[in-house]
């Protein structure tokens, strides 16, 4: 990770250990970037959230490529491109970069580019939104009026885990970098 994704660092806090960093999937669009939180427990597939701007079931309740807990679904489980024990974590992050690029395409053009799994229709509407976008519009109005913290509190299990949210609010007390990306 430190060589391929130098903008990431491994972090440790009261809730566990994770990788954290920013992705900018389009080099020509520097302002389109996302903060990624990746929990990787040996023996299991990684779990990844987009923390800023938050892309989760809190903010996109009908998103077809998010699990119920708000983490990303970056590959078709019946045909995995990444597999624990076979592939290195950077290959998984490569899939996350593609997911972020597809999501940006969805936001800008209203559709997910490329093929989806055969049963993706079971996971939400093809628009990735509620009818007429009502739920998403109300969520954005709520965030604009009250901020995102009350949304985290109302929907604690629909996105980035609250133990990470609380860590940010405490100005990273107890947050210790384990592996920082090298300079240069």
Secondary structure as GFF3:
##gff-version 3
##sequence-region A 1 184
A	DSSP	beta_strand	9	13	.	.	.	ID=ss1
A	DSSP	beta_strand	16	23	.	.	.	ID=ss2
A	DSSP	beta_strand	34	39	.	.	.	ID=ss3
A	DSSP	beta_strand	47	52	.	.	.	ID=ss4
A	DSSP	beta_strand	54	55	.	.	.	ID=ss5
A	DSSP	three_ten_helix	77	79	.	.	.	ID=ss6
A	DSSP	alpha_helix	89	109	.	.	.	ID=ss7
A	DSSP	three_ten_helix	120	123	.	.	.	ID=ss8
A	DSSP	three_ten_helix	131	133	.	.	.	ID=ss9
A	DSSP	alpha_helix	134	146	.	.	.	ID=ss10
A	DSSP	alpha_helix	149	154	.	.	.	ID=ss11
A	DSSP	alpha_helix	162	169	.	.	.	ID=ss12
A	DSSP	beta_strand	176	179	.	.	.	ID=ss13
###
